[in-house]
């Protein structure tokens, strides 16, 4: 799984923005937090869903299932705008 090359990621201290290029079939800006930025960074590296979940579990302390649900929700939304190449 990989972030589509027609999307650009910009992160600052507390916020991450995902913006389409002119070649993308999506117009708008997706805003997210640091966790969203981490997921996008892992997608840029071509990590799988399970690798993303494992990386987040190493960084964050959360109840069972929370990270998995959050990752699945984000991946689904990114797929819906064409930001992920499977």
PEWO-V971518 format. One line per field, one symbol per residue. ss: DSSP state (a for helix, b for strand, c for the rest). psi: psi as a letter, one per 40 degrees, with the letter a starting at -180 (. if undefined). burial: b if it has 9 or more other C-alpha atoms within 8 Angstrom, else e. A space follows every 50 residues. Layout:
# PEWO-V971518
ss: ???
psi: ???
burial: ???
This chain:
# PEWO-V971518
ss: cbbcccbbbbbccccbbbbbccccccccbbbbcaaaaaaaaaaaccccaa aaaaaaaaaccccccaaaaaaaaaaaaaaacccbbc
psi: hihheeihhhiadeihhhhiideifihihhiiadddddddddddefiidd dddddddddihiihddddddddddddddddefehh.
burial: bbbbebbbbebeeebbbbbbeeebeeeeeeebbbebbebbebbbebbebe ebbeebbeeeeeeeeebeeebbebbeebbeebbbbe
